[in-house]
Amino acid sequence: MALVAHLAELTEKHRVLKRKIENEVARPGSDDLEIHRLKVEKLKIKDEIARLQDGGVRH
């Protein structure tokens, strides 16, 4: 059950980052470096979710 809870937590963090990116992009004078940082963080979370869902197996 811990894995399911961890995946749910990561999924929520991914969703929050997606919303932050959307808000930053929509803001006039948005900060490109901040957008990039958020996207990198979001990608790391996505990769972690995929790794956990695959059982840690890399192809």
C-alpha positions as CSV (number, residue, x, y, z in Angstrom):
1,M,0.0,0.0,0.0
2,A,3.0,2.3,0.6
3,L,3.7,2.3,-3.2
4,V,0.2,3.3,-4.0
5,A,0.4,6.2,-1.6
6,H,3.8,7.3,-2.9
7,L,2.5,7.2,-6.5
8,A,-0.5,9.2,-5.5
9,E,1.7,11.8,-3.8
10,L,4.0,12.0,-6.9
11,T,1.0,12.3,-9.2
12,E,-0.4,15.2,-7.1
13,K,3.0,16.9,-7.2
14,H,3.1,16.5,-11.0
15,R,-0.4,18.0,-11.3
16,V,0.6,21.0,-9.1
17,L,3.7,21.6,-11.2
18,K,1.7,21.4,-14.4
19,R,-0.6,24.1,-13.0
20,K,2.3,26.3,-11.9
21,I,3.9,26.1,-15.3
22,E,0.6,27.0,-17.0
23,N,0.2,30.0,-14.6
24,E,3.7,31.2,-15.2
25,V,3.4,30.9,-19.0
26,A,0.2,32.8,-19.0
27,R,1.7,35.6,-16.8
28,P,2.9,38.6,-18.7
29,G,6.7,38.9,-18.4
30,S,7.0,35.3,-17.4
31,D,10.3,34.0,-16.2
32,D,11.8,31.6,-18.7
33,L,14.3,30.2,-16.3
34,E,11.6,29.5,-13.7
35,I,9.5,27.8,-16.4
36,H,12.5,25.7,-17.4
37,R,13.2,24.8,-13.7
38,L,9.6,23.8,-13.2
39,K,9.5,21.7,-16.4
40,V,12.7,19.8,-15.4
41,E,11.3,19.1,-11.9
42,K,8.0,17.9,-13.5
43,L,9.9,15.6,-15.9
44,K,11.9,14.1,-13.0
45,I,8.6,13.3,-11.2
46,K,7.1,11.8,-14.3
47,D,10.2,9.6,-14.8
48,E,10.0,8.5,-11.1
49,I,6.3,7.6,-11.6
50,A,7.1,5.6,-14.7
51,R,9.9,3.8,-12.9
52,L,7.8,2.9,-10.0
53,Q,4.9,1.8,-12.2
54,D,7.3,-0.4,-14.2
55,G,8.6,-2.0,-11.0
56,G,12.0,-0.3,-11.4
57,V,12.7,-2.3,-14.6
58,R,14.7,-0.3,-17.3
59,H,14.6,-1.3,-20.9
